[in-house]
Structures are given as structure tokens and as C-alpha cells.
């Protein structure tokens, strides 16, 4: 996970951004992030009518990612971290991933097949990380492409797609293909690391 290495560097920034939201419950912020994801996905789909919806997709995905980053920070600052909150956060992450990727796959810029491949990579990456925790290990976040990396790519994608001049293969299709390939490679990395760590 590339961006995970820089998490400490942005921690102070997240603390500043979280302060205006300290009166809001962390789970509420989590659900708001899901709402923005549910707006971001359809915005990509609506580009079949106008490419201008890409700017809405950019805005909603950015806000979804921001709220997703802030919910945990708010929980820690208010000392409200809980297993229910952790469960809700990861559940919402998967729904958000699904909505955004499906929106891209059904847009004029890609195909449902690429969306299917991308989702299998995303789901398996997440599953292996949490399954390691289920057998007594620490949750695994490492690998080539983690969620933070995916979200950064998804934030930038609508803007890049808007100015993309390629006629033979859409940048959105390339991104979904990247999610599929690197997702499965990341899952294999996590499988290997978990297998070695599991005691006999």
C-alpha cells in the first residue's frame, strides 16, 4: 500500500479537518461518506447524457473519501472507537467501492466486464485482510494497491477522463483493469503473508 506509508504525515492535517465535526457522531460521518459514494457512482453513469457529470463525480468521490478518512479520526479524538464502528466502516467501504466501480463500468467510458473484474480484485483484497484478523492475526493492510491508493485514483479519474483524448481505449477502462490485476496481486501478497504468520 503506497499511501499507507505516508499516513503519519497527514495525521495532523486530518486532526485539523476533523475539529469542525467533533460534535457529529463518527458513525454518522461514515454514513455520510456512503451517501456521497452513492452520488458519485451514478454521476459517472450519467455521463452518457453529458460529460459534465464527471465534475460531479469528482466532487462526490472526493467528499466520500474525505468523510471516510475523518470518521476514524473523530472516533479517536472523542474516544468513541468501537467494534461496531469498525464493522460499519468496513461495511460502508465495500458498498462505496461497489457503487463507484459499478457507476464507472456502466458509463460510456468502460464496460460491465471490466467492472466485474475490478470488483473481484477489490473484494478479495479486502477479504484476505479481514480474514487474517478472523484467524487471530492483525488485520493486513499491506500490498501493492490498498483502499487509500484506489480512492486517490478514483478522485483523480473523473478529471483525467474529462480531458482524455484517447480514442481506442478509455482511461477509465485502464483504471478498472488496473484494479483487477493489482487487486488480485495484492490479495496474493496478503495470502502469502498471512499463511506464513499463521501458527501450525
ROTORRO-127086 format. One line per field, with one value per residue: x, y negated, z negated of N, C-alpha, C in turn. Coordinates in Angstrom, 3 decimals, m for minus. Example, Ala and Ser with C-alpha at 12.3 -4.5 7.8 and 13.67 -1.06 7.14 Angstrom:
! ROTORRO-127086
n_u = [13.190,12.850]
n_v = [5.690,2.250]
n_w = [m7.800,m7.080]
ca_u = [12.300,13.670]
ca_v = [4.500,1.060]
ca_w = [m7.800,m7.140]
c_u = [13.200,12.900]
c_v = [3.300,m0.030]
c_w = [m7.800,m7.870]
This chain:
! ROTORRO-127086
n_u = [0.843,0.868,0.170,m0.293,2.121,2.540,0.751,1.128,2.163,0.022,m1.603,m1.762,m2.975,m5.479,m6.440,m6.858,m8.815,m10.834,m11.744,m13.932,m16.025,m16.415,m18.617,m20.276,m21.423,m19.191,m20.139,m22.196,m20.793,m19.524,m21.721,m22.497,m20.350,m20.879,m23.249,m22.302,m20.703,m22.695,m23.781,m21.682,m21.118,m23.522,m23.255,m21.100,m22.252,m24.247,m22.882,m23.387,m25.221,m24.118,m20.802,m20.175,m21.060,m18.930,m17.542,m19.201,m18.992,m16.306,m16.408,m18.204,m16.965,m14.576,m15.541,m16.672,m14.394,m13.047,m14.803,m14.706,m12.100,m12.175,m13.947,m12.828,m10.779,m12.254,m13.569,m11.404,m10.440,m12.610,m12.696,m14.358,m14.077,m15.045,m16.027,m18.336,m18.352,m16.050,m16.819,m18.997,m17.656,m15.981,m17.912,m19.368,m17.326,m17.080,m19.585,m19.411,m17.188,m18.312,m20.531,m19.279,m17.492,m19.257,m20.755,m18.808,m18.297,m20.698,m20.823,m20.252,m17.543,m16.381,m16.782,m19.201,m17.929,m15.241,m15.725,m16.681,m14.382,m12.734,m14.097,m13.864,m11.145,m10.975,m12.711,m11.522,m9.036,m9.801,m11.128,m9.134,m7.528,m9.187,m9.879,m7.528,m7.435,m9.601,m8.662,m7.016,m4.780,m3.214,m5.091,m4.541,m3.136,m1.330,0.359,0.279,m1.783,m3.796,m6.836,m6.697,m5.004,m6.563,m8.762,m7.590,m6.884,m9.448,m10.537,m9.070,m9.569,m12.119,m11.534,m9.255,m10.370,m12.184,m10.555,m9.338,m7.947,m7.727,m8.756,m9.007,m8.909,m10.383,m9.382,m10.673,m11.338,m8.779,m8.129,m9.965,m9.093,m6.560,m7.238,m8.286,m6.105,m3.942,m5.334,m5.789,m3.146,m2.358,m4.018,m2.886,m0.368,m1.122,m2.250,0.012,1.577,m0.132,m0.372,2.204,2.350,0.449,0.193,1.221]
n_v = [1.181,m1.992,m4.683,m4.275,m4.398,m7.041,m7.862,m8.865,m11.343,m12.862,m12.903,m15.012,m16.948,m15.759,m15.830,m18.578,m19.009,m17.466,m18.721,m20.661,m18.869,m17.547,m17.417,m15.760,m12.428,m9.676,m7.451,m8.596,m10.271,m8.298,m7.171,m9.357,m9.501,m7.260,m8.063,m10.088,m8.500,m7.005,m8.935,m9.619,m7.362,m7.042,m9.534,m9.175,m7.280,m8.846,m10.316,m9.439,m11.097,m13.633,m14.809,m16.552,m15.667,m14.386,m16.157,m16.398,m13.777,m13.754,m15.607,m14.363,m11.880,m12.748,m14.009,m11.785,m10.209,m11.930,m12.125,m9.465,m9.262,m10.918,m9.867,m7.847,m9.324,m11.234,m9.506,m8.577,m10.961,m11.693,m9.585,m7.414,m5.079,m1.893,1.585,1.910,m0.443,m0.032,2.209,1.133,m0.805,0.690,2.161,0.137,m0.825,1.257,1.161,m1.407,m1.159,0.629,m0.810,m3.008,m1.800,m0.262,m2.332,m3.513,m1.346,m1.081,m3.361,m5.407,m5.144,m2.736,0.849,3.322,5.799,5.207,3.861,5.946,7.586,5.773,5.475,8.059,8.119,6.026,6.943,9.378,8.492,6.996,9.002,10.931,9.397,8.928,11.531,12.565,11.336,12.615,15.139,14.732,13.129,9.882,7.383,7.198,4.716,4.185,4.314,4.121,2.441,0.680,m0.422,m3.203,m3.992,m3.263,m5.007,m7.520,m7.374,m7.121,m9.576,m11.343,m10.358,m11.179,m13.813,m13.473,m11.786,m13.498,m15.225,m13.487,m12.360,m10.037,m7.623,m4.953,m3.346,m3.773,m5.792,m5.201,m2.516,m1.468,m2.011,m0.402,2.079,2.015,2.034,4.593,6.331,5.509,5.701,8.472,9.318,8.011,9.329,11.887,11.317,10.713,13.139,14.784,13.551,13.829,16.614,17.420,16.338,17.599,19.758,23.213]
n_w = [0.000,1.055,0.210,m2.468,m3.756,m4.163,m6.008,m8.621,m8.070,m7.180,m9.303,m11.174,m9.612,m9.144,m11.729,m12.105,m10.146,m11.171,m13.465,m13.155,m13.002,m15.360,m17.009,m15.745,m15.463,m14.971,m13.461,m12.036,m10.312,m8.833,m7.488,m5.977,m4.250,m2.745,m1.505,0.217,1.865,3.070,4.623,6.240,7.883,9.597,10.846,12.543,14.227,15.404,17.250,19.736,20.774,20.543,20.505,18.560,16.108,15.025,13.443,11.255,10.354,9.597,7.439,5.598,5.087,3.996,1.637,0.399,m0.099,m1.823,m4.058,m4.795,m5.651,m7.842,m9.751,m11.401,m12.621,m14.048,m15.812,m17.332,m18.472,m20.037,m21.662,m21.054,m19.713,m18.535,m18.244,m16.789,m15.302,m13.782,m12.328,m10.882,m9.385,m7.639,m6.310,m4.997,m3.374,m1.477,m0.205,0.844,2.573,4.389,5.473,6.750,8.583,10.123,11.231,12.895,14.590,15.951,17.355,20.330,20.637,20.048,19.534,18.421,18.007,17.395,15.053,13.445,13.242,11.877,9.437,8.346,7.756,5.879,3.831,3.001,2.111,m0.141,m1.606,m2.265,m3.924,m6.176,m6.846,m7.811,m10.271,m11.404,m11.991,m14.061,m13.602,m13.072,m11.373,m7.909,m5.964,m4.023,m0.760,2.877,3.832,1.954,0.231,m0.174,1.875,4.088,3.756,4.087,6.787,7.883,7.214,8.784,11.312,12.691,13.555,15.139,17.048,18.261,19.729,21.392,24.386,25.756,28.136,28.518,26.268,23.258,20.466,18.103,18.398,18.354,15.713,14.271,15.132,14.023,11.288,11.160,11.835,10.099,7.754,7.400,7.298,4.979,3.173,3.306,2.234,m0.386,m1.169,m1.165,m3.162,m5.361,m5.520,m6.183,m8.699,m10.243,m12.935,m13.269]
ca_u = [0.000,1.773,m0.200,m0.280,3.427,2.520,m0.407,1.533,2.425,m1.229,m2.399,m2.020,m3.949,m6.781,m6.870,m7.391,m10.059,m11.853,m12.209,m15.286,m17.024,m16.298,m19.931,m21.003,m21.030,m18.370,m20.938,m22.941,m19.835,m19.350,m22.894,m22.447,m19.376,m21.601,m24.176,m21.539,m20.311,m23.895,m23.995,m20.551,m21.288,m24.493,m22.765,m20.310,m23.198,m24.991,m22.070,m23.959,m26.004,m23.224,m19.518,m20.103,m21.302,m17.645,m17.168,m19.975,m18.379,m15.088,m16.776,m18.821,m15.970,m13.668,m16.214,m16.802,m13.081,m12.736,m15.601,m14.204,m10.853,m12.428,m14.757,m11.946,m10.085,m13.224,m13.776,m10.238,m10.374,m13.689,m12.587,m15.585,m13.774,m15.768,m16.062,m19.460,m17.903,m15.100,m17.622,m19.756,m16.716,m15.557,m19.102,m19.638,m16.260,m17.371,m20.712,m18.924,m16.393,m19.229,m21.319,m18.440,m16.977,m20.395,m21.058,m17.802,m18.457,m21.910,m20.707,m19.751,m16.093,m15.875,m17.737,m19.529,m16.956,m14.107,m16.202,m16.724,m13.001,m12.232,m14.735,m13.285,m9.859,m11.232,m13.315,m10.558,m8.048,m10.398,m11.460,m7.924,m7.083,m10.024,m9.844,m6.339,m7.841,m10.564,m7.946,m6.167,m3.676,m3.594,m5.652,m3.488,m3.437,m0.254,0.207,0.516,m2.861,m4.764,m8.003,m6.307,m4.486,m7.704,m9.582,m6.882,m7.031,m10.842,m10.760,m8.439,m10.051,m13.097,m10.900,m8.404,m11.255,m12.797,m9.593,m8.671,m8.145,m7.543,m9.952,m9.022,m9.121,m10.653,m8.583,m11.481,m11.158,m7.435,m8.169,m10.651,m8.179,m5.518,m7.818,m8.427,m4.796,m3.227,m6.149,m5.503,m1.752,m2.358,m4.619,m1.882,0.622,m1.690,m2.378,1.353,1.972,m0.969,m0.056,3.462,2.178,m0.473,0.943,0.774]
ca_v = [0.000,m3.122,m5.832,m3.927,m4.782,m8.468,m8.141,m9.710,m12.691,m13.600,m12.750,m16.332,m17.613,m15.161,m16.326,m19.926,m18.902,m16.792,m19.560,m21.217,m17.801,m16.786,m17.245,m14.759,m11.062,m9.067,m6.587,m9.482,m10.681,m7.115,m7.043,m10.471,m9.110,m6.322,m8.861,m10.728,m7.443,m6.652,m10.006,m9.607,m6.297,m7.443,m10.687,m8.594,m6.657,m9.893,m10.920,m9.025,m12.246,m14.787,m14.596,m17.473,m14.934,m13.957,m17.089,m15.983,m12.541,m14.164,m16.248,m13.410,m10.879,m13.462,m14.166,m10.452,m9.827,m12.797,m11.684,m8.146,m9.478,m11.667,m9.177,m7.200,m10.367,m11.772,m8.482,m8.544,m12.212,m11.703,m8.323,m6.676,m3.926,m0.695,2.660,1.626,m1.475,0.595,3.061,0.263,m1.470,1.614,2.488,m1.012,m0.858,2.194,0.626,m2.566,m0.622,1.230,m1.830,m3.825,m0.977,0.068,m3.546,m3.640,m0.226,m1.278,m4.629,m5.227,m5.087,m1.396,1.918,4.121,6.877,4.638,3.583,7.229,7.955,4.840,5.781,9.279,7.740,5.214,7.758,10.350,7.742,6.701,10.241,11.536,8.550,9.145,12.948,12.746,10.948,13.600,16.321,14.357,12.247,8.494,7.111,6.901,3.596,4.001,4.824,3.194,1.463,0.651,m1.262,m4.610,m4.179,m3.210,m6.202,m8.639,m7.193,m7.387,m11.020,m12.000,m9.784,m11.957,m14.967,m12.961,m11.269,m14.624,m15.795,m12.381,m12.432,m8.729,m7.170,m3.499,m2.662,m4.810,m5.772,m4.542,m1.084,m1.162,m2.048,0.802,3.189,1.888,2.507,6.045,7.005,5.215,6.206,9.899,9.431,7.601,10.434,12.955,10.868,10.835,14.572,15.275,13.005,14.440,18.054,17.544,15.875,18.470,20.845,24.574]
ca_w = [0.000,1.214,m0.602,m3.880,m4.288,m4.463,m6.860,m9.746,m7.574,m7.000,m10.516,m11.765,m8.737,m9.428,m13.036,m11.889,m9.376,m11.978,m14.584,m12.978,m13.006,m16.607,m17.624,m14.952,m15.802,m13.912,m12.580,m11.136,m9.274,m7.987,m6.616,m5.020,m3.211,m1.874,m0.698,1.297,2.805,3.824,5.598,7.165,8.869,10.618,11.618,13.630,15.154,16.109,18.313,21.024,21.239,20.637,19.846,17.433,14.860,14.477,12.380,10.076,9.876,8.886,6.176,4.673,4.681,3.097,0.348,m0.190,m0.611,m2.955,m5.197,m5.182,m6.388,m9.067,m10.763,m12.367,m13.367,m15.009,m16.843,m18.227,m19.222,m21.033,m22.407,m20.772,m18.868,m18.971,m17.258,m15.893,m14.370,m12.863,m11.439,m9.977,m8.480,m6.586,m5.523,m4.134,m2.361,m0.388,0.559,1.597,3.683,5.358,6.165,7.629,9.682,11.000,11.986,13.960,15.523,16.748,18.071,21.704,20.642,19.755,19.795,17.230,17.808,16.680,13.700,12.739,12.922,10.860,8.156,7.769,7.180,4.680,2.768,2.481,1.337,m1.444,m2.313,m2.832,m5.024,m7.359,m7.200,m8.650,m11.619,m11.894,m12.490,m15.184,m13.238,m12.897,m10.050,m6.940,m5.087,m3.058,0.591,3.978,4.040,0.868,0.491,m0.074,3.234,5.021,3.631,4.714,8.236,8.233,7.097,9.927,12.573,13.474,14.196,16.214,18.097,18.967,20.660,22.085,25.834,26.365,28.836,28.690,25.003,22.282,19.245,17.067,18.590,17.863,14.241,13.799,15.392,13.005,10.033,11.239,11.811,8.860,6.645,7.211,6.854,3.572,2.420,3.222,1.261,m1.734,m1.438,m1.484,m4.464,m6.399,m5.604,m6.907,m10.084,m10.978,m13.610,m12.962]
c_u = [0.884,1.437,m0.171,1.036,3.443,1.383,m0.051,1.748,1.150,m2.104,m2.742,m3.032,m5.355,m7.332,m7.491,m8.732,m11.190,m12.468,m13.597,m16.398,m17.076,m17.631,m20.771,m20.505,m20.245,m19.180,m21.775,m22.053,m19.602,m20.501,m22.964,m21.455,m20.024,m22.570,m23.458,m21.078,m21.496,m24.301,m22.889,m20.682,m22.286,m24.050,m21.906,m21.234,m23.906,m24.161,m22.514,m24.785,m25.130,m21.929,m19.336,m20.364,m20.002,m17.185,m17.950,m19.395,m17.121,m15.428,m17.299,m17.821,m14.949,m14.277,m16.391,m15.486,m12.707,m13.499,m15.125,m12.913,m11.109,m13.158,m13.897,m11.202,m11.002,m13.451,m12.620,m10.153,m11.437,m13.690,m13.879,m15.337,m14.462,m15.725,m17.228,m19.071,m16.948,m15.831,m18.364,m18.832,m16.317,m16.739,m19.406,m18.574,m16.582,m18.559,m20.270,m18.089,m17.306,m19.965,m20.476,m17.955,m18.085,m20.771,m20.097,m18.022,m19.667,m21.903,m20.221,m18.241,m15.517,m16.957,m18.032,m18.519,m15.733,m14.490,m16.242,m15.326,m12.440,m12.810,m14.170,m11.939,m10.020,m11.743,m12.309,m9.455,m8.568,m10.635,m10.235,m7.439,m7.864,m10.039,m8.627,m6.673,m8.779,m9.885,m6.909,m4.969,m4.145,m4.176,m4.540,m3.939,m2.434,m0.566,0.371,m0.531,m3.877,m5.902,m7.645,m5.779,m5.621,m8.510,m8.900,m7.015,m8.446,m11.196,m10.244,m9.073,m11.064,m12.482,m10.017,m9.259,m11.855,m11.863,m8.853,m8.992,m7.945,m8.840,m10.069,m9.295,m9.243,m9.761,m9.345,m11.382,m9.781,m7.421,m8.846,m9.784,m7.042,m6.010,m7.927,m7.080,m4.078,m4.011,m5.855,m4.055,m1.621,m2.943,m3.624,m0.770,0.120,m1.873,m1.031,1.789,1.168,m0.608,1.225,3.313,1.279,0.318,0.371,m0.086]
c_v = [m1.239,m4.245,m5.533,m4.342,m6.243,m8.858,m9.073,m11.155,m13.522,m13.549,m14.100,m17.116,m17.080,m15.644,m17.712,m19.877,m18.310,m17.691,m20.172,m20.164,m17.039,m16.595,m16.191,m13.367,m10.436,m8.210,m7.408,m9.938,m9.521,m6.981,m8.172,m10.144,m8.138,m7.066,m9.514,m9.704,m7.044,m7.744,m10.011,m8.565,m6.654,m8.654,m10.213,m7.988,m7.710,m10.611,m10.450,m10.158,m13.490,m14.495,m15.526,m16.800,m14.401,m14.880,m16.808,m14.705,m12.849,m14.711,m15.228,m12.349,m11.496,m13.599,m12.829,m10.011,m10.647,m12.366,m10.325,m8.266,m10.117,m10.869,m8.512,m8.209,m10.979,m10.789,m8.446,m9.806,m12.267,m10.447,m7.496,m5.470,m2.685,0.357,2.473,0.574,m0.914,1.466,2.216,m0.380,m0.557,2.053,1.382,m1.129,0.049,1.706,m0.557,m2.123,m0.115,0.170,m2.625,m3.017,m0.584,m1.149,m3.750,m2.577,m0.401,m2.598,m4.378,m4.996,m3.712,m0.365,2.677,5.229,6.370,4.312,4.842,7.661,7.071,5.175,7.047,8.973,6.964,6.071,8.733,9.671,7.477,7.962,10.850,10.728,8.797,10.611,13.266,12.403,11.997,14.846,15.956,13.497,10.794,8.318,6.662,5.778,3.464,4.563,3.727,2.088,1.581,m0.301,m2.740,m4.928,m4.212,m4.498,m7.416,m8.571,m7.557,m8.867,m11.736,m11.588,m10.645,m13.152,m14.537,m12.481,m12.403,m15.182,m14.735,m12.430,m11.087,m8.218,m5.650,m2.751,m3.717,m4.666,m5.087,m3.027,m0.640,m1.099,m0.800,2.038,3.197,2.400,4.028,6.739,6.773,5.674,7.665,10.126,9.035,8.704,11.577,12.589,11.085,12.299,15.138,14.814,13.633,15.908,18.274,17.211,16.795,19.597,22.212,25.110]
c_w = [0.000,0.242,m2.087,m4.542,m4.739,m5.393,m8.009,m9.311,m7.424,m8.251,m11.139,m10.933,m8.995,m10.767,m12.897,m11.152,m10.198,m13.037,m14.377,m13.075,m14.333,m17.326,m16.888,m15.332,m14.652,m12.946,m11.604,m9.989,m8.303,m6.999,m5.593,m3.895,m2.230,m0.961,0.473,2.336,3.672,4.802,6.651,8.249,9.958,11.436,12.782,14.682,16.008,17.166,19.691,21.625,21.404,19.879,18.648,16.098,14.256,13.354,11.100,9.483,9.078,7.507,5.167,4.194,3.729,1.705,m0.359,m0.817,m1.841,m4.199,m5.716,m5.983,m7.747,m10.141,m11.836,m13.233,m14.428,m16.151,m17.832,m19.073,m20.320,m21.900,m22.291,m19.861,m19.427,m17.870,m16.290,m14.848,m13.338,m11.850,m10.408,m8.948,m7.328,m5.713,m4.523,m3.034,m1.182,0.446,1.412,2.796,4.790,6.160,7.155,8.830,10.645,11.841,13.144,15.031,16.433,17.514,19.498,21.778,20.322,20.064,18.507,16.958,17.036,15.237,12.863,12.320,11.801,9.485,7.532,7.118,5.887,3.537,2.166,1.677,m0.071,m2.259,m2.986,m4.026,m6.303,m7.793,m8.053,m10.097,m12.227,m12.452,m13.546,m14.866,m13.250,m11.496,m9.117,m6.012,m3.942,m1.684,1.631,4.077,2.915,1.177,0.620,1.321,4.250,4.971,4.247,6.234,8.670,8.127,8.339,11.252,13.323,14.204,15.362,17.382,18.922,20.036,21.470,23.571,26.521,26.985,28.881,27.386,23.915,21.049,18.108,17.178,18.097,16.339,13.685,14.014,14.363,11.652,10.014,11.060,10.485,7.633,6.358,6.777,5.384,2.698,2.253,2.234,m0.164,m2.131,m1.884,m2.874,m5.604,m6.613,m6.417,m8.392,m10.912,m11.638,m13.251,m14.101]
